[in-house]
Amino acid sequence: MSGQTVREALIDGARHLADAGVPGAARDVRLLMESLFDDIAPGMLILHMDRRLDDAETRLWHQLLNDRKARKPVSKILRSRTFWRHSFLVTEDTLDPRPETETLVSAALDRPFSRMLDLGTGTGCILLSCLADMPGATGLGTDISTEALKIAATNAQRLQLSHRADFQKADWLVSIPGRFDLITSNPPYIAAAELAALEPEVHLWEPHVALTPGGDGLDAYRVIARDAPQHLAPGGRLIVEIGPTQGAAVAAIFVAAGLARPVIRPDMDGRDRIVMADAAG
């Protein structure tokens, strides 16, 4: 493939990925090809189809294709994912931010808040997206993964939010001080029996601790619902992401814990995606 034009490399690359069963091959090869060049603006690859790859570019192109054939997600190959209105650093230590999680951010921004807690923050995408759109608010992101917290702190620096976002290693709400107007979480919610059926991009490359708590997938909600009420300020809200079939179960867990007025909200595809509830009273 050495000396191929961009057009030829894209055509061959898409065919190789498609033959390997990779979905969205044509889209993926364009994203991977764009990453080869520092001197081509995003979206402008179409103007450089006759450019020939040099030897270094060809070697890197082979590596990128091999990674994708191994079903490594494009975001983890490029170490970047666009979420809400920002680009976030992602690694194999963090859950890949997904468009459906923007439903949670949208709901969080429905009402003003001054102090926010994001449980299992991962890349920090929920916390930082909310803080970026709520000037003056501050927040705390927690995670049990030291490596994930490093990524979240890096994303805060990149978005110039380090002065408003703190990060702490914690097991859900254990040892978390104070009260918050808003508590959010995208916890692990895949049932243990469902894990093996996930697409390879998820099953092979996402941190399993961020995917499943084991059992029926609801354990994280039970812990959060148990401990969140004592950390919610008067008028505060708890908002969590859920699996599409878990809305009624999570709402019932919240009611049993004394949280008020649970509401289930769908994502853009019409699937139940978040449960919101208010502090009692």
Buried (B, 14 or more C-beta within 10 A) or exposed (E): BEEBBBBBBBBBBBEBBBEBEBEEBEEBBBBBBBBBBEEBEEEEBEEBEEBEBEEEBBEBBBEBBEBBBBBBBBBBBBEBBEBBEBEBBBBBBBBBBBEBBBBBBBBBBEEEBEBBBBBBBBBBBBBBBBBBBBEEBBBBBBBBBEEBBBBBBBBBEBBEBBEBBBBBEBEBBEEBEEBBBBBBBBBBBBBEEBBEEBEEBBBEBBBEBBBBBEEBBBBBBBBBBBBBBEBBBEEBBBBBBBBEEBBEBBBBBBBEBBBEEBBBBBBEEEBBBBBBBBBEE
